Amino acid sequence: MSKKGPLGLLSVISIGIGGMVGGGIFAVLGFAVQLAGGGTYIAFALAGIVALLTSYSYAKLSVTYPSQGGTVEFLDQAFGPGLTTGGLNVLLFLSYIVMLSLYSFAFGSYLSSFFPAESQMLWRHIGTTGIIILMTALNIIGAKAVGKAEEWIVGIKISILLLFVLTGIWSVNTGQLQPSTWAPFISLVAGGMIIFVAYEGFELIANAAEDVKDPSKTLPRAYYSAVIFVVALYILISIVTVGNLPVNQIIAAKDYALAAAAQPFLGVIGFTLVAIAALLSTGSAINATLYGNARVSYIIAKEGELPVELENKIWNRPIGGLLLTSAITLVIANIFDISNIATMGSGGFLIIFAAVNLSNLKVHAKTSSNKYLPILGATTCLFALAALVWQTALTSPFNILILAVLVVSAFVIEIIYSRFTGKHVKPVVKPTKKMKDIKKAESKMESEVREK
């Protein structure tokens, strides 16, 4: 695992941060305040714990099974070919497209805010379409270009968000953060789980495993560094937001809560800077997500789960999957108002993350993992999913139907495609000598037990 690749630690961390600090924080901050009140920073911390626990399983699995398929490969290695693996893989592909559509739509919306009201609809479509095409072209150039672009994009947007934190922290009214201002405990927990969408993106590091320098050291450091940094950033952002603007004003301006919170201490220029950060954040999230989903669709097609045309490589890269992902995203983002399914998109990823934790539990001897951490990770993901469904049932019950359709469609596609083609996704990464030795030892132990 000491091979050389084009991506160093900084580039890989940037891909993870770029995937997380995307449209999520700008889209859900106002909603989080509406649910959690003055305890919004606690809600972000709770969601961050779920992400950090799951990142442990991703780090262990990425080192053991480095593959462009990332999550796809992990599920295959643990559960083998079949309906469960195939359905979850298709669900992953669909969930990525949902999130890409959300980020693209958000980018177009923020861009249109710089133009007169009568032309904002046109500019939203121009921005939505343009960012997808631009980031698709960047991904076609190659992994190194993606990594370098993420370093610059992430650097600029994080600088703006840190400026927001460092200038606003001095004017925080701590009285607005006291436990007396928090929502009831169950709403606080539910709020934390619903805004988990703001942490979706760290798993994109797994798709870069084959392009990483010294992956056995770089990948775990990248996962933990990216997640811990983003958890701390989100907590500070929520403290500054709630501490500078009364909760009722944040709720009234929940679609642009960060920009509204910047005005008391940064004025009009603060609003503009935050809008620019939103454009950079959604743009880099699209960049990182396209990078990961292109490889997901390639691996799934290579092993028979999607049309074989997606297996073809151009310039030694999986461009077929990239172009398919971009084309579907263009249609969804420009035709549908996808803001109401953002929460359900996070529901899809919580299902996938629970499955990845269970995958690591199943192969914990091969990944040298502490088996109790993936158990805890799976439990927290399923609890988060239950809280998300519970809160949505109270506020927007129709969105539960959307999640159900998303999940059912994934497994229906798997059933139909496998029945007509007779193909299933199979593991790509072959067992190493160490893994073979472990398997041989396990078989020997099983034989001894049977004899006894």
ROMI-323803 format. One record per residue (C-alpha): y, z, x; residue in three letters; residue number from 1. Coordinates in pm, 1 decimal. Each point is the difference from the previous one (the first is absolute). Example, Ala and Ser with C-alpha at 12.3 -4.5 7.8 and 13.67 -1.06 7.14 Angstrom:
2
R        Y        Z        X rest  nr
R   -450.0    780.0   1230.0  ALA   1
R    344.0    -66.0    137.0  SER   2
***
This chain:
452
R        Y        Z        X rest  nr
R      0.0      0.0      0.0  MET   1
R    235.8    -53.8    294.9  SER   2
R     65.5   -368.1    -66.9  LYS   3
R    347.0   -147.5     20.7  LYS   4
R    186.6   -134.9   -303.1  GLY   5
R    356.1   -107.4    -74.3  PRO   6
R     95.9    316.9   -191.6  LEU   7
R    101.0    320.1    179.4  GLY   8
R     50.0    346.6   -147.3  LEU   9
R    361.0    -58.8   -109.6  LEU  10
R    -86.5   -324.9   -177.6  SER  11
R   -294.2    156.8   -183.6  VAL  12
R    206.3    304.8   -103.8  ILE  13
R    267.8   -241.1   -121.5  SER  14
R   -251.8   -183.9   -218.0  ILE  15
R   -103.3    330.5   -157.9  GLY  16
R    357.1    121.9    -53.3  ILE  17
R    105.0   -344.9   -120.9  GLY  18
R   -275.4      7.4   -260.0  GLY  19
R     95.6    346.5   -122.3  MET  20
R    380.3      0.9     16.3  VAL  21
R     24.3   -305.4   -220.8  GLY  22
R     98.6    -36.3   -362.0  GLY  23
R   -175.8    326.5    -85.6  GLY  24
R    263.4    255.9    101.2  ILE  25
R    280.4   -201.4   -158.8  PHE  26
R   -196.1    -65.0   -318.8  ALA  27
R   -149.5    345.7    -64.0  VAL  28
R    257.4    249.1    130.9  LEU  29
R    194.3     14.1   -327.0  GLY  30
R   -320.0     26.1   -201.9  PHE  31
R   -124.0    276.4    230.6  ALA  32
R    317.9    200.6    -61.8  VAL  33
R    -41.4    -54.2   -374.1  GLN  34
R   -350.0    154.0     19.5  LEU  35
R     41.8    267.6    266.6  ALA  36
R    368.6     93.9    -20.4  GLY  37
R    124.7    201.5    296.5  GLY  38
R   -357.6     19.7    131.0  GLY  39
R    -14.7   -371.3     77.9  THR  40
R    -44.6     73.9    370.6  TYR  41
R   -308.4    206.6    -87.6  ILE  42
R   -137.2   -295.1   -199.8  ALA  43
R     42.7   -231.9    300.0  PHE  44
R   -171.1    256.7    223.6  ALA  45
R   -299.0     20.8   -235.9  LEU  46
R    -36.0   -377.9     -6.9  ALA  47
R     32.0     -2.4    379.2  GLY  48
R   -293.8    240.2     34.8  ILE  49
R   -219.6   -243.4   -195.8  VAL  50
R    110.7   -284.4    228.5  ALA  51
R    -57.5    202.4    317.9  LEU  52
R   -350.9    106.3   -104.0  LEU  53
R    -92.2   -359.5    -78.4  THR  54
R    146.7   -123.0    329.1  SER  55
R   -264.3    210.1    178.6  TYR  56
R   -277.3   -206.9   -156.4  SER  57
R    185.8   -322.9     73.9  TYR  58
R     47.4     96.1    364.8  ALA  59
R   -367.0     85.9     50.7  LYS  60
R   -125.5   -309.8   -181.3  LEU  61
R    246.9   -233.9    172.0  SER  62
R   -117.7    105.0    345.8  VAL  63
R   -368.3    -28.2    -94.0  THR  64
R     26.1   -323.4   -200.2  TYR  65
R    300.5   -197.4    132.1  PRO  66
R     43.2   -304.0   -222.3  SER  67
R    270.6   -214.1   -156.3  GLN  68
R   -152.2     99.2   -333.9  GLY  69
R     94.7    367.0     43.1  GLY  70
R    -83.8    173.4   -326.6  THR  71
R   -240.2   -279.6    -99.2  VAL  72
R   -207.6     58.7    312.1  GLU  73
R     -5.6    377.6    -49.7  PHE  74
R   -136.6    -28.7   -353.8  LEU  75
R   -260.4   -253.0    112.4  ASP  76
R   -122.5    215.2    287.4  GLN  77
R    -38.9    306.9   -221.7  ALA  78
R   -129.0   -138.3   -329.0  PHE  79
R   -143.4   -340.0     93.5  GLY  80
R      9.3   -318.1   -210.8  PRO  81
R      7.0     46.1   -376.8  GLY  82
R    210.4     46.8   -310.6  LEU  83
R    178.1    314.8    120.0  THR  84
R    111.9   -146.0    331.8  THR  85
R     85.4   -339.6   -145.6  GLY  86
R    197.2    140.8   -292.7  GLY  87
R    197.5    236.8    222.6  LEU  88
R     77.4   -282.4    242.1  ASN  89
R    136.9   -220.8   -277.8  VAL  90
R    196.7    299.8   -135.0  LEU  91
R    153.3     42.7    345.8  LEU  92
R    102.4   -366.6      9.1  PHE  93
R    157.1     21.1   -349.8  LEU  94
R    177.1    328.3     80.4  SER  95
R    159.8   -155.4    307.9  TYR  96
R    134.3   -283.5   -212.8  ILE  97
R    141.1    249.3   -253.7  VAL  98
R    182.8    185.4    277.6  MET  99
R    120.8   -323.0    162.7  LEU 100
R    141.1   -108.9   -335.5  SER 101
R    176.7    335.2    -37.1  LEU 102
R    154.4    -20.1    347.1  TYR 103
R    107.6   -362.1    -50.0  SER 104
R    152.9     75.5   -338.1  PHE 105
R    184.9    300.5    146.0  ALA 106
R    133.9   -210.7    289.4  PHE 107
R    135.5   -260.2   -240.3  GLY 108
R    155.9    266.9   -220.0  SER 109
R    181.0    171.1    290.1  TYR 110
R    120.1   -334.5    134.7  LEU 111
R    139.4   -101.9   -340.2  SER 112
R    209.6    320.1    -14.3  SER 113
R    234.4   -153.6    259.8  PHE 114
R     90.8   -284.6   -238.1  PHE 115
R    193.4    -24.7   -330.5  PRO 116
R   -188.2    113.0   -309.9  ALA 117
R    -14.2   -349.3   -150.4  GLU 118
R   -190.0   -140.0    300.6  SER 119
R   -222.6    300.1     75.9  GLN 120
R   -304.7   -139.7   -182.1  MET 121
R     10.6   -318.2    209.6  LEU 122
R     44.9    191.7    324.7  TRP 123
R   -285.0    234.0    -88.7  ARG 124
R   -235.6   -296.5    -22.3  HIS 125
R    143.4   -151.1    318.6  ILE 126
R    -46.3    327.6    186.1  GLY 127
R   -349.1     60.4   -139.4  THR 128
R   -118.6   -347.8     92.6  THR 129
R    180.0    -17.1    333.3  GLY 130
R   -136.0    325.9    141.3  ILE 131
R   -359.4    -93.1    -84.0  ILE 132
R     35.9   -339.6    168.7  ILE 133
R    176.3    147.8    304.3  LEU 134
R   -258.4    272.8     58.3  MET 135
R   -286.6   -244.6    -59.1  THR 136
R    139.7   -224.0    272.4  ALA 137
R     37.3    298.4    233.2  LEU 138
R   -364.5     97.5    -54.3  ASN 139
R   -113.8   -357.0     70.3  ILE 140
R    157.2     27.8    346.5  ILE 141
R   -248.7    274.8     87.0  GLY 142
R    -74.9    368.2     49.1  ALA 143
R    239.4     48.2    290.5  LYS 144
R    289.4   -140.8   -200.6  ALA 145
R    -83.5    235.2   -288.0  VAL 146
R     -9.0    300.8    231.5  GLY 147
R    325.2    -87.1    177.1  LYS 148
R    175.5    -77.1   -329.0  ALA 149
R   -113.2    334.2   -141.3  GLU 150
R    140.3    184.6    301.9  GLU 151
R    346.4   -147.4    -62.4  TRP 152
R     -4.4     22.4   -379.3  ILE 153
R   -139.1    352.3     -7.3  VAL 154
R    244.0    109.0    270.0  GLY 155
R    304.9   -120.0   -195.6  ILE 156
R   -100.2    136.3   -339.9  LYS 157
R   -114.4    335.2    142.6  ILE 158
R    333.9     29.3    180.3  SER 159
R    182.7    -43.1   -331.5  ILE 160
R   -221.2    254.1   -174.8  LEU 161
R     43.4    246.2    288.7  LEU 162
R    377.8    -50.3    -25.1  LEU 163
R    -32.4     87.1   -370.2  PHE 164
R   -191.7    317.1     89.3  VAL 165
R    209.9    111.1    298.1  LEU 166
R    334.3    -44.9   -175.3  THR 167
R   -112.1    133.9   -336.3  GLY 168
R   -192.9    305.4    114.7  ILE 169
R    325.2    186.5     81.0  TRP 170
R    128.2    -22.2   -357.0  SER 171
R   -323.0    102.5   -173.6  VAL 172
R     43.1    259.3   -273.9  ASN 173
R   -305.7    220.8     59.0  THR 174
R     39.2    147.9   -347.3  GLY 175
R   -122.2   -330.8   -142.0  GLN 176
R   -326.5     35.1    196.5  LEU 177
R    -98.0    351.8   -105.4  GLN 178
R   -331.6     62.5   -183.9  PRO 179
R    198.1     68.0   -316.7  SER 180
R     95.4   -370.6     -3.7  THR 181
R   -358.7   -122.8     35.2  TRP 182
R   -190.8   -153.4   -286.2  ALA 183
R   -305.1    188.3   -138.8  PRO 184
R   -285.0      7.3    248.6  PHE 185
R   -218.4   -257.8   -176.5  ILE 186
R    291.8   -246.6    -19.9  SER 187
R     78.6     65.9    365.2  LEU 188
R   -357.1    -84.6    100.2  VAL 189
R    -16.1   -302.4   -231.1  ALA 190
R    330.5   -124.7    138.9  GLY 191
R   -134.1     26.9    352.5  GLY 192
R   -309.9   -200.4    -82.3  MET 193
R    180.7   -271.1   -195.5  ILE 194
R    236.8    -68.3    290.4  ILE 195
R   -298.5    -46.6    232.1  PHE 196
R     90.8   -369.3    -18.3  VAL 197
R    275.1     81.9    251.7  ALA 198
R   -272.4     74.4    260.6  TYR 199
R   -213.4   -307.6    -71.3  GLU 200
R      6.3   -216.9    309.8  GLY 201
R   -137.2    207.6    286.9  PHE 202
R   -343.4   -156.4    -54.8  GLU 203
R    141.2   -333.8    121.1  LEU 204
R    -48.6    132.1    353.2  ILE 205
R   -375.2    -47.1    -52.0  ALA 206
R     43.4   -375.3    -42.1  ASN 207
R    161.2    -19.1    345.1  ALA 208
R   -290.3    176.5    176.3  ALA 209
R   -125.7   -315.4    175.2  GLU 210
R    349.4    -73.7    133.2  ASP 211
R     66.0    346.3    146.9  VAL 212
R     12.5     99.9    364.7  LYS 213
R   -242.6    283.6     81.9  ASP 214
R    -83.5     60.4   -370.1  PRO 215
R   -202.8    320.4     50.0  SER 216
R    320.5    177.1    107.2  LYS 217
R    267.9   -212.9   -164.4  THR 218
R   -134.3    -10.1   -357.3  LEU 219
R    -28.3    377.5    -66.5  PRO 220
R    339.1     62.0    162.1  ARG 221
R    155.9   -277.2   -208.8  ALA 222
R   -143.3    128.3   -330.1  TYR 223
R    102.0    361.3     48.5  TYR 224
R    339.7    -80.4    153.2  SER 225
R     92.5   -242.7   -278.0  ALA 226
R   -108.9    225.4   -287.3  VAL 227
R    149.6    321.8    140.5  ILE 228
R    330.1   -172.8     78.2  PHE 229
R     24.9   -148.8   -350.3  VAL 230
R    -90.9    331.4   -168.9  VAL 231
R    279.0    174.2    192.3  ALA 232
R    244.2   -284.1    -74.6  LEU 233
R    -73.3      4.2   -374.3  TYR 234
R     36.7    378.0    -21.7  ILE 235
R    338.2    -15.5    175.1  LEU 236
R    117.0   -292.8   -216.2  ILE 237
R    -92.9    186.3   -319.4  SER 238
R    176.0    317.1    122.2  ILE 239
R    320.6   -191.3     74.8  VAL 240
R    -18.4   -187.5   -330.5  THR 241
R    -58.6    302.8   -222.8  VAL 242
R    231.1    218.0    209.1  GLY 243
R    297.2   -235.7    -29.1  ASN 244
R    -28.8   -122.0   -358.2  LEU 245
R    -85.7    198.7   -315.0  PRO 246
R   -338.9    -84.1   -148.1  VAL 247
R    148.5   -141.1   -321.1  ASN 248
R    214.2   -246.0    200.2  GLN 249
R   -299.1   -108.3    209.5  ILE 250
R   -202.1    -64.5   -315.0  ILE 251
R    288.4   -198.7   -149.5  ALA 252
R      3.9   -217.7    316.0  ALA 253
R   -373.7     13.3     68.5  LYS 254
R    -30.9   -374.8     73.7  ASP 255
R    232.7     43.4    299.3  TYR 256
R    -26.5    374.7     58.9  ALA 257
R     29.2    -21.8    379.7  LEU 258
R    314.1   -211.8    -13.3  ALA 259
R    156.3    230.8   -259.6  ALA 260
R    -83.9    304.8    212.5  ALA 261
R    167.5   -156.8    305.1  ALA 262
R    336.5    -46.9   -170.1  GLN 263
R    112.7    366.8     -2.5  PRO 264
R     -3.3     19.7    382.2  PHE 265
R      7.6   -366.7    114.7  LEU 266
R    203.1   -165.6   -275.3  GLY 267
R    -30.3   -369.3    -88.2  VAL 268
R   -120.3    -87.0    349.4  ILE 269
R   -290.4    240.4    -54.2  GLY 270
R   -103.2   -181.7   -315.5  PHE 271
R      6.2   -330.5    190.6  THR 272
R   -195.9    137.5    295.9  LEU 273
R   -271.1    138.1   -225.5  VAL 274
R    -23.2   -333.4   -181.8  ALA 275
R    -45.7   -170.5    338.6  ILE 276
R   -268.8    253.1     89.8  ALA 277
R   -171.5    -82.3   -329.4  ALA 278
R     -1.9   -370.1     86.6  LEU 279
R   -142.4     69.1    345.3  LEU 280
R   -255.2    245.9   -137.1  SER 281
R   -136.2   -229.7   -267.8  THR 282
R      6.0   -293.7    242.9  GLY 283
R   -199.3    181.2    266.5  SER 284
R   -244.1    133.8   -261.2  ALA 285
R    -64.9   -358.6   -111.3  ILE 286
R    -43.5    -99.8    365.0  ASN 287
R   -253.0    275.4     72.7  ALA 288
R   -188.1    -39.0   -329.7  THR 289
R    -33.9   -376.8     38.8  LEU 290
R   -137.6     61.5    349.5  TYR 291
R   -268.1    229.5   -137.6  GLY 292
R    -87.9   -187.6   -318.9  ASN 293
R    -44.1   -332.9    179.5  ALA 294
R   -274.8    161.2    205.5  ARG 295
R   -151.1    174.3   -301.5  VAL 296
R    -34.4   -327.7   -191.5  SER 297
R   -139.4   -174.6    311.2  TYR 298
R   -274.2    259.5     51.4  ILE 299
R    -90.2      6.1   -370.3  ILE 300
R    -22.3   -382.6     -7.0  ALA 301
R   -192.0    -11.7    327.8  LYS 302
R   -271.7    214.1   -151.3  GLU 303
R     -9.9   -176.7   -335.8  GLY 304
R    219.5    206.4   -233.4  GLU 305
R    285.7   -251.9    -36.0  LEU 306
R      5.3   -382.9     19.0  PRO 307
R   -126.3   -127.7    336.0  VAL 308
R    322.2   -194.5     58.0  GLU 309
R    168.6    329.1     87.3  LEU 310
R   -239.2     37.8    293.2  GLU 311
R    151.6   -297.5    181.1  ASN 312
R    227.2     91.1    289.6  LYS 313
R    306.8   -194.6    109.9  ILE 314
R    121.9     57.0    355.5  TRP 315
R   -277.8    262.1     22.7  ASN 316
R    160.4    210.7   -275.4  ARG 317
R   -102.5     66.9   -365.4  PRO 318
R    284.6   -202.2   -150.8  ILE 319
R   -195.2   -102.4   -311.7  GLY 320
R     -3.2    356.6   -130.9  GLY 321
R    364.0     48.1     97.0  LEU 322
R    109.4   -309.1   -195.5  LEU 323
R   -204.7     98.9   -306.7  LEU 324
R    146.0    351.0      2.0  THR 325
R    354.1   -134.5     35.7  SER 326
R    -45.6   -258.5   -275.9  ALA 327
R   -129.1    254.2   -254.5  ILE 328
R    276.3    244.3     96.5  THR 329
R    264.4   -271.0    -49.6  LEU 330
R   -122.3    -60.2   -353.9  VAL 331
R    -30.4    366.8   -103.3  ILE 332
R    326.7    115.8    157.9  ALA 333
R    204.7   -283.5   -155.1  ASN 334
R   -151.1     -3.1   -348.5  ILE 335
R    -88.6    361.3    -82.9  PHE 336
R    198.8    322.5     -1.7  ASP 337
R   -240.7    195.8    216.6  ILE 338
R    200.8    322.0     32.3  SER 339
R   -202.8    157.6   -283.6  ASN 340
R   -329.7    -51.3    185.6  ILE 341
R    112.4    147.9    332.4  ALA 342
R   -156.1    335.5    -82.1  THR 343
R   -324.4   -169.1   -101.4  MET 344
R     -2.0   -184.0    332.0  GLY 345
R     -8.9    336.5    172.7  SER 346
R   -287.4     93.6   -232.0  GLY 347
R   -200.7   -290.3    137.7  GLY 348
R     60.9    115.4    356.0  PHE 349
R    -93.3    359.4    -80.8  LEU 350
R   -338.4   -127.5   -119.3  ILE 351
R    -40.3   -199.1    321.8  ILE 352
R    107.1    293.2    219.9  PHE 353
R   -245.6    232.2   -173.0  ALA 354
R   -274.5   -255.9     71.1  ALA 355
R    104.0    -24.9    367.4  VAL 356
R    -20.8    378.7     36.9  ASN 357
R   -346.8    -11.1   -154.7  LEU 358
R    -89.1   -283.6    238.8  SER 359
R     93.3    215.2    297.4  ASN 360
R   -202.0    287.0   -145.4  LEU 361
R   -303.9   -225.8    -31.3  LYS 362
R     19.0   -120.6    363.1  VAL 363
R    159.3    312.4    149.3  HIS 364
R   -271.6     26.0    269.1  ALA 365
R     85.3   -350.2    123.3  LYS 366
R    376.3     59.8     -8.8  THR 367
R    -31.5    350.0    155.3  SER 368
R    194.6    144.9   -293.6  SER 369
R     22.7    348.3   -139.8  ASN 370
R   -168.3    -60.5   -337.3  LYS 371
R    213.3    257.1   -183.0  TYR 372
R    325.5   -190.0     58.1  LEU 373
R   -112.9   -319.3   -178.9  PRO 374
R   -134.2    217.2   -284.6  ILE 375
R    342.3    161.0    -28.0  LEU 376
R    167.9   -341.5     26.9  GLY 377
R   -211.3   -150.7   -280.4  ALA 378
R     57.3    305.3   -220.1  THR 379
R    378.0    -11.4     41.2  THR 380
R      8.2   -375.8    -70.9  CYS 381
R   -198.4     42.2   -322.0  LEU 382
R    216.3    296.3   -101.9  PHE 383
R    308.7   -211.0     67.7  ALA 384
R   -142.9   -279.7   -214.9  LEU 385
R    -68.0    245.2   -284.1  ALA 386
R    356.1    135.6     22.9  ALA 387
R    138.5   -354.0     -1.4  LEU 388
R   -199.7    -93.8   -311.2  VAL 389
R     94.4    325.7   -172.3  TRP 390
R    372.5    -43.6     61.3  GLN 391
R     -9.3   -368.2    -95.0  THR 392
R   -180.1     83.0   -325.3  ALA 393
R    295.7    221.7    -90.0  LEU 394
R    273.9   -244.3     96.9  THR 395
R   -132.6   -360.4     -4.4  SER 396
R   -351.1     -9.2   -149.4  PRO 397
R     -6.5   -381.8      2.9  PHE 398
R     -4.2     10.0    380.8  ASN 399
R   -340.7    168.1    -11.9  ILE 400
R   -128.7   -316.3   -166.2  LEU 401
R    149.1   -201.6    286.4  ILE 402
R   -189.6    208.7    255.6  LEU 403
R   -320.2    -32.4   -202.8  ALA 404
R     41.7   -378.2    -15.3  VAL 405
R     63.4    -10.8    375.5  LEU 406
R   -315.4    197.1     80.6  VAL 407
R   -223.7   -170.6   -255.3  VAL 408
R    120.6   -344.8    107.9  SER 409
R    -95.7     74.7    359.9  ALA 410
R   -358.3     82.9    -91.7  PHE 411
R    -28.8   -286.3   -251.3  VAL 412
R    109.8   -243.9    270.4  ILE 413
R   -261.8    147.9    233.3  GLU 414
R   -277.1    -26.2   -260.9  ILE 415
R     82.5   -359.3    -96.2  ILE 416
R     53.0   -125.6    355.1  TYR 417
R   -310.0    164.4    146.2  SER 418
R   -214.2   -121.9   -291.2  ARG 419
R    108.3   -362.0     44.0  PHE 420
R     -3.7     -4.8    381.1  THR 421
R   -265.0    260.4     78.7  GLY 422
R    223.9    130.1    280.1  LYS 423
R    119.1    349.7     83.8  HIS 424
R    232.9    138.9    262.4  VAL 425
R   -192.6    111.8    309.6  LYS 426
R    117.3    201.4    302.2  PRO 427
R    168.0   -201.1    275.2  VAL 428
R      2.3    254.7    283.1  VAL 429
R   -342.0     30.9    161.0  LYS 430
R   -130.3    343.9    102.5  PRO 431
R     75.4    100.3    357.3  THR 432
R   -270.1    148.4    227.7  LYS 433
R    131.1    347.4    -81.3  LYS 434
R    -25.0    -68.4   -371.8  MET 435
R   -351.5   -142.7     40.5  LYS 436
R   -105.7    310.5    192.7  ASP 437
R    135.6    221.9   -276.2  ILE 438
R   -182.6   -202.4   -263.2  LYS 439
R   -323.0     16.4    202.4  LYS 440
R     37.5    378.4     31.8  ALA 441
R     60.8     31.9   -373.9  GLU 442
R   -312.7   -204.2    -75.6  SER 443
R   -205.1    216.1    237.4  LYS 444
R    124.6    316.7   -169.0  MET 445
R    -84.1   -140.1   -343.8  GLU 446
R   -353.0    -86.2    118.5  SER 447
R    -50.7    351.5    137.2  GLU 448
R    118.7    151.1   -327.2  VAL 449
R   -240.4   -218.9   -198.7  ARG 450
R   -289.3     97.8    228.3  GLU 451
R     76.8    369.0    -45.4  LYS 452
***
